């Protein structure tokens, strides 16, 4: 290839300066693009981490909440709680940045434990039952125990009780 006359007349020093300037501009463009890429990559990693944390949080929320699971997550963050991954686990931190720990074991509280307590106000009130322990079942119908309870309730004397017992045994409705 034959150099053009105009190129051959350009001073070698000037050509070197132009090439060097172009090279430096390309290098600065490369650094700029690398920084953009690193920023983009960091943002994606943060978003992935946040999604993992949010998934871990919301999977422990029951389906019957009064508000959406996302709303509960946002509410927890607004109340000053934060969630971070440490040693491959999600830990819950209070407003001061301290890891919330189990009082008895002093190990970090699991997200499941913390969420189950935090979500309580967002659950509908339980219907039915008074919240007391179940009473033991009454005596079976036709048993001596049920008959004696009925006799006591009715206020039967001994003679009435014996008379009623004889009738029921004969009818087969009372088994001893």
Buried (B, 14 or more C-beta within 10 A) or exposed (E): EEEEEEEEEEEEEEEEEEEEEEEEEEEEEEEEEEEEEEEEEEEEEEEEBEEEBBEBBBEBBEEEBEEEBEEBBEBBEEEEBEBEEEEEEBBBBEEEEEEEEEEEEEEBBBBEBBBEEBBEEBEEEEEEEEEEEEEEEEBEEEBEEBBBEBBEEEEBEEEEBEEBBEEBEEEEEBEE
